[in-house]
Amino acid sequence: MVVPRLIERKRDGGALTGDEWRELIAHYATGDVPDYQMSALAMAVLFRGLTPEELDALTQAMLNSGERLARSGDGRPRIDKHSTGGVGDKTSLILAPLLAACGVAVPMMSGRGLGHTGGTLDKLEAIPGFTTRMPLREAVRQLDAIGVVMFGQTEEIVPADRRLYALRDVSGTVESIPLITASIMSKKLAEQLDGLVLDVKVGSGAFMPKLEDARTLARTMVGVGEQAGCRTVALLTAMDRPLGRTAGNAIEVVESIAALRGEARGELMEVTLALGAEMLLVAGKASTRAGAIQMLQAAIDSGAALDRFREVIRWQGGDPAVVDTPALLPRAPIIRHLAVGRSGRMPPLSPRILGEAIVAMGGGRRTAADPVDPAVGLELLCHAGQAVQANDPFAIVHARTDADADLAEVSLHQALDAAWATGAEPLPLIIERITLDHTEPYGDA
């Protein structure tokens, strides 16, 4: 294998063979192929793309660079969900115990927040004592015992992705759809899933703001999953406004607990139930969307989903008392209420601006090494389209200092003023459902 010749071929629009991808990634994972050569190849992929055969080969090569989550043979379908990320997106915290309560095994391997988007691991670690770092064998043991584990990528899983992910971040190739797909799907396939549901966000706060780009990414990931023998479905959902009432780690845990109690309403539960229904459908646990939603609601109403969340917390070293006493979670010392300055209908607030305000308060990361303050965040009191009167409260800032609260207040009012000025209408909450053979409006699916 002569790496410069491979780079030149891809640069000129040619394709690499499956054997070439396998050898290249194997050598890159061990450090035999240097970053400067892989960076050049990544840039060639950004401009030239990959054929479906190349993408499958790259994904499998990355998958084979590490270990996989062992199967136990207990008969439960193994299903996961992946979101491309946003602000206020806490569906994983609700779905993992909820699906486990419905008889599905959920090995939810998640990531941390970076930039304006939040991360599932950071939210879970807001629970006192909760650990998301564990050896693969411990993850499998917990999955077999209670049907759900929520953990971070380990050293053993897809080591090639860790190197390539970091390289893309500094080489201007983050937005390459083939490289995004290989990164996400290699990790999900390492879980040895029977099915996968993808939540691909669309809108100003999404990784892929444009509908057509999000649709392309979703179709590409669905194709790779199905080719690998994993039933895969994608929903395109709105991220032109935050999801739910809260954004910030500890306060999102509080909202998630409320959802598992059956006390949450509105867009958060609509998206959560839609994703959960797709998970039950690909698992073969339900035959219709309505039947799947009924099963999910029954698990909430009976308390089984909330009990399973307690078990997750207990198994992973946390204090399950937070489920009944959310005041045990970290709390910000500064609580500031904000009011609208005019009457009208509440516009969709930019998730990017709100997410960046949380980062500025210490609730997120600008670099992967940054610490996170779990207590800070934003609480939204009005949803997009809601009628408001001047001086009505619309948000609550949870901050560490008055200075941080001042900055967040300015950002929120800027987001509100900008949204009113543009007259933007909110996107449909759930836009499309994508399978291998069909792309259709969600309401028609």
C-alpha positions in Angstrom: 0.0 0.0 0.0 1.5 3.3 -1.1 -0.6 6.0 0.7 0.3 8.9 -1.6 -1.1 7.0 -4.6 -4.3 6.4 -2.7 -4.6 10.1 -1.9 -3.9 11.0 -5.5 -6.5 8.6 -6.8 -9.2 9.9 -4.4 -8.2 13.5 -5.2 -8.7 12.8 -8.9 -12.2 11.3 -8.3 -11.3 7.7 -8.3 -12.3 5.0 -5.8 -10.4 2.9 -3.3 -11.0 -0.8 -3.1 -12.4 -2.4 0.1 -9.0 -4.0 0.7 -7.3 -0.6 0.4 -9.7 1.0 2.9 -9.2 -1.9 5.4 -5.4 -1.8 5.2 -5.3 2.0 5.3 -7.5 2.2 8.4 -5.8 -0.6 10.2 -2.4 1.1 9.7 -3.9 4.5 10.7 -5.3 3.1 14.0 -1.9 1.8 15.0 -0.1 5.0 14.0 1.7 3.7 11.0 -0.1 6.1 8.7 0.7 9.7 9.9 -2.0 12.3 10.5 -0.7 14.5 7.6 -1.5 11.8 5.1 -4.9 11.0 6.5 -5.7 14.7 6.6 -4.9 15.0 2.9 -7.2 12.0 2.2 -10.0 13.4 4.4 -9.9 16.6 2.4 -10.0 14.6 -0.8 -13.1 12.8 0.5 -14.7 16.1 1.5 -14.4 17.3 -2.1 -14.9 14.0 -4.0 -17.1 12.0 -1.8 -17.2 8.2 -1.5 -19.1 5.6 -3.5 -21.6 3.5 -1.5 -19.1 0.6 -1.7 -16.3 2.8 -0.4 -18.4 4.1 2.5 -19.4 0.6 3.6 -15.8 -0.5 3.4 -14.6 2.5 5.4 -17.3 2.0 8.0 -16.5 -1.7 8.4 -12.7 -1.0 8.5 -13.3 1.6 11.3 -15.6 -0.9 13.1 -13.0 -3.6 12.9 -10.3 -1.4 14.4 -11.6 -2.3 17.9 -13.9 -4.5 19.9 -17.6 -4.9 19.9 -20.2 -5.1 22.7 -20.8 -8.8 23.3 -24.2 -10.3 22.8 -25.7 -12.4 25.7 -28.4 -14.3 23.8 -31.1 -13.3 26.3 -33.6 -12.8 23.5 -34.2 -9.1 24.0 -33.9 -7.1 20.8 -30.9 -4.7 21.1 -31.9 -1.2 19.9 -30.3 2.3 20.2 -31.0 5.8 19.2 -28.6 8.5 17.9 -29.2 12.2 17.7 -27.1 14.6 15.7 -27.4 17.0 18.6 -28.8 20.3 19.5 -29.9 22.4 22.5 -32.3 21.0 25.1 -32.2 17.6 23.5 -32.6 15.3 26.5 -34.6 12.5 24.8 -31.8 9.9 25.4 -32.3 10.3 29.2 -36.0 9.5 28.8 -35.8 6.9 26.0 -33.2 4.6 27.5 -35.0 3.6 30.7 -38.4 3.8 28.9 -37.5 1.3 26.2 -35.8 -1.0 28.7 -39.1 -1.0 30.6 -40.8 -2.2 27.4 -38.5 -5.2 27.1 -35.8 -3.7 24.8 -32.1 -3.9 25.5 -30.6 -0.4 25.1 -26.8 0.0 25.0 -26.8 3.8 24.8 -23.2 4.9 24.1 -23.2 8.7 24.0 -20.9 11.7 23.8 -20.2 14.9 25.6 -21.2 18.4 24.6 -19.0 20.5 22.4 -19.7 24.0 21.1 -23.3 25.2 21.5 -24.7 21.6 21.7 -25.3 19.7 24.9 -24.0 16.1 25.6 -25.8 13.2 27.2 -22.8 12.2 29.3 -22.6 15.7 30.8 -26.3 15.6 31.7 -26.0 12.2 33.4 -22.9 13.3 35.3 -24.9 16.1 36.8 -26.4 13.3 39.0 -24.1 13.1 42.1 -21.8 10.0 41.9 -23.0 9.0 38.4 -20.2 7.5 36.3 -20.3 7.0 32.5 -16.8 5.5 32.3 -16.7 1.7 32.5 -15.0 -1.3 30.8 -16.9 -3.0 28.1 -17.4 -6.1 30.2 -19.1 -4.0 32.9 -21.3 -2.3 30.3 -22.4 -5.8 29.0 -23.0 -7.0 32.6 -25.3 -4.1 33.4 -27.1 -4.4 30.0 -27.8 -8.1 30.7 -29.0 -7.3 34.2 -31.3 -4.4 33.8 -31.6 -4.0 30.0 -30.0 -0.6 29.7 -26.6 1.0 30.1 -25.6 4.7 29.4 -21.9 5.0 28.9 -19.2 6.8 26.9 -17.0 5.4 24.1 -14.3 3.3 25.6 -10.7 2.8 24.5 -11.6 -0.5 23.0 -14.4 0.7 20.7 -13.5 2.0 17.3 -10.1 3.5 18.1 -9.6 4.5 14.5 -12.6 6.9 14.9 -11.1 8.7 17.9 -8.0 9.5 15.8 -10.0 10.5 12.7 -12.6 12.5 14.6 -9.9 14.6 16.2 -8.1 15.0 12.9 -11.3 16.2 11.1 -11.8 18.8 13.8 -8.5 20.5 13.0 -8.3 19.9 9.2 -11.5 21.6 8.0 -13.3 18.3 7.2 -15.9 18.1 9.9 -18.8 18.6 7.5 -18.0 15.7 5.2 -21.2 13.6 5.1 -19.3 10.3 4.3 -16.9 10.9 7.2 -19.7 11.9 9.5 -21.6 8.7 8.5 -18.6 6.4 9.0 -17.9 7.9 12.4 -21.4 7.6 13.7 -22.3 4.3 12.2 -19.0 2.5 13.1 -19.6 3.2 16.8 -23.3 2.2 16.6 -22.5 -1.0 14.7 -19.9 -1.8 17.5 -22.9 -2.1 19.8 -24.1 -5.1 17.7 -27.6 -3.7 17.4 -30.7 -5.3 15.9 -32.0 -1.8 15.1 -31.1 1.8 15.2 -33.3 5.0 15.1 -31.6 8.2 14.0 -32.8 11.7 15.1 -31.3 14.0 12.5 -31.8 17.6 13.5 -32.7 20.4 11.0 -32.6 24.2 11.5 -30.4 27.0 12.8 -29.2 25.1 15.9 -28.5 21.8 14.1 -25.2 20.4 12.8 -26.9 20.3 9.4 -29.1 23.4 9.3 -30.4 22.9 5.7 -33.1 20.4 5.1 -31.5 18.9 2.0 -28.2 18.3 3.8 -29.9 16.7 6.8 -31.9 14.5 4.4 -28.8 13.4 2.6 -27.0 12.6 5.9 -30.0 10.6 7.1 -30.3 8.6 3.9 -26.6 7.9 3.9 -26.6 6.6 7.5 -29.8 4.6 6.9 -28.1 2.9 3.9 -25.0 2.0 5.8 -27.0 0.6 8.7 -29.2 -1.5 6.4 -26.2 -2.8 4.4 -24.6 -3.9 7.7 -27.8 -5.9 8.6 -29.1 -3.4 11.2 -32.6 -2.2 10.7 -32.3 1.6 10.5 -34.9 4.4 10.4 -34.3 8.2 10.6 -36.6 11.0 11.6 -35.8 14.6 10.6 -36.8 16.8 13.6 -36.7 20.5 14.2 -33.8 22.3 15.9 -34.8 25.9 15.0 -35.7 26.2 18.7 -34.6 24.3 21.8 -36.3 21.1 22.6 -38.3 21.2 25.8 -38.3 23.8 28.6 -34.7 23.5 29.7 -31.2 23.7 28.4 -28.3 22.9 30.8 -27.2 19.8 32.5 -28.9 19.4 35.9 -32.1 21.2 34.9 -32.4 18.9 31.9 -32.2 15.9 34.3 -35.0 17.5 36.3 -37.2 17.8 33.1 -36.3 14.2 32.1 -37.4 12.9 35.5 -40.7 14.8 35.1 -41.2 13.2 31.7 -40.6 9.7 33.1 -43.2 10.6 35.8 -45.7 11.5 33.1 -45.7 15.2 34.0 -44.1 16.6 30.8 -46.1 17.7 27.8 -45.5 19.5 24.5 -42.7 19.1 22.0 -40.3 17.2 24.2 -42.8 14.3 24.7 -43.9 14.5 21.1 -40.4 13.9 19.8 -39.6 11.4 22.6 -42.7 9.2 21.9 -42.1 9.4 18.1 -38.5 8.2 18.5 -39.6 5.6 21.0 -42.3 4.3 18.8 -39.8 3.8 15.9 -37.5 1.9 18.3 -40.3 -0.4 19.3 -41.2 -0.9 15.6 -37.7 -1.8 14.5 -37.5 -4.1 17.6 -40.6 -6.0 16.5 -42.3 -5.1 19.8 -45.2 -3.3 18.1 -46.7 -3.4 14.6 -48.2 0.1 14.4 -47.1 3.5 15.6 -50.3 3.9 17.6 -49.7 0.6 19.4 -46.1 1.5 20.1 -47.0 4.8 21.6 -49.6 3.1 23.8 -47.0 0.7 25.0 -44.6 3.6 25.9 -47.4 5.5 27.7 -48.3 2.4 29.7 -44.6 2.1 30.9 -44.7 5.7 32.0 -48.1 5.5 33.7 -47.2 2.3 35.6 -44.0 3.8 37.0 -41.9 1.1 35.3 -39.9 3.6 33.2 -39.1 5.7 36.3 -38.1 2.7 38.3 -35.8 1.6 35.5 -34.1 5.1 35.6 -33.6 4.6 39.3 -31.9 1.3 38.5 -29.6 2.9 35.9 -28.5 5.5 38.5 -27.9 2.9 41.2 -25.9 0.6 38.9 -23.7 3.5 37.7 -22.8 4.8 41.1 -25.3 7.7 41.4 -27.7 8.6 44.1 -31.2 7.3 43.0 -32.8 9.6 45.6 -32.6 12.4 43.0 -35.5 10.8 41.2 -37.8 11.6 44.1 -35.9 14.7 45.4 -34.6 16.7 42.4 -33.3 19.3 44.8 -30.3 17.0 45.4 -29.1 17.9 41.9 -26.6 20.8 41.6 -28.4 24.2 41.8 -27.2 27.6 40.5 -27.1 30.3 43.2 -28.4 33.0 40.8 -31.9 32.7 39.5 -33.1 35.5 37.2 -36.5 35.9 35.6 -36.7 37.6 32.2 -39.8 39.2 30.6 -40.8 40.0 27.0 -40.8 43.6 26.0 -43.8 43.5 23.6 -47.0 41.6 22.9 -47.3 39.0 20.1 -46.7 35.4 19.3 -43.5 33.9 20.7 -41.0 33.3 17.9 -38.6 30.3 17.7 -35.5 31.3 19.7 -32.1 30.5 18.1 -30.7 27.4 19.8 -27.3 28.4 18.7 -27.5 31.7 20.6 -29.0 30.1 23.7 -26.4 27.3 23.6 -23.5 29.7 23.3 -25.0 31.7 26.3 -24.9 28.4 28.3 -21.3 27.8 27.3 -20.4 31.4 28.3 -21.8 30.6 31.8 -19.6 27.5 32.0 -22.3 25.0 31.2 -20.7 23.7 28.0 -17.3 23.4 26.3 -15.4 25.4 23.7 -12.6 22.8 23.7 -12.9 19.1 24.7 -10.7 19.7 27.8 -13.0 22.4 29.3 -14.7 21.6 32.6 -18.5 21.9 32.8 -20.7 23.5 35.5 -23.7 21.2 35.8 -25.9 23.8 37.6 -26.1 26.5 35.1 -28.6 26.8 32.2 -31.7 28.3 30.8 -35.4 27.6 31.4 -37.9 28.6 28.8 -41.4 29.5 30.0 -43.1 30.0 26.5 -43.1 27.9 23.4 -42.8 29.0 19.8 -46.2 30.3 18.6 -47.6 31.0 22.1 -49.4 34.3 22.5 -47.6 36.6 25.0 -48.2 40.0 26.5 -45.6 42.7 27.2 -43.9 42.0 30.5 -44.9 38.3 30.6 -42.1 36.2 31.9 -40.5 34.1 29.1 -37.2 32.7 30.5 -35.3 31.9 33.7 -31.5 32.2 33.8 -29.7 29.8 36.2 -26.2 31.2 36.7 -23.2 31.0 38.9 -22.6 34.8 39.2 -24.5 38.0 38.5 -22.1 38.8 35.8 -22.8 35.5 34.0 -26.6 36.1 34.4 -26.1 39.6 32.9 -24.4 38.1 29.8 -27.1 35.4 29.4 -29.8 38.0 29.8 -28.3 40.1 26.9 -28.1 37.0 24.7 -31.7 35.9 25.4 -33.0 39.3 24.6 -30.9 39.5 21.4 -32.2 36.1 20.4 -35.8 37.2 21.0 -35.4 40.6 19.2 -33.7 38.9 16.2 -36.4 36.3 16.0 -39.2 38.9 16.1 -37.4 41.0 13.5 -37.1 38.2 11.0 -40.7 37.0 11.6 -39.5 33.4 11.4 -42.2 30.7 11.7 -41.2 27.5 13.5 -40.4 24.4 11.5 -42.7 21.4 11.8 -41.5 19.5 14.8 -41.2 16.2 13.1 -40.5 16.7 9.4 -39.8 13.4 7.6 -39.4 9.7 8.2 -36.7 8.1 6.1 -36.2 4.4 5.5 -34.0 2.6 3.0 -36.8 2.7 0.3 -38.9 5.7 1.3 -38.7 9.4 2.3 -42.1 10.7 3.4 -43.6 13.5 5.5 -43.9 12.1 9.1 -47.6 12.5 9.3 -48.0 10.4 6.2 -45.6 7.7 7.3 
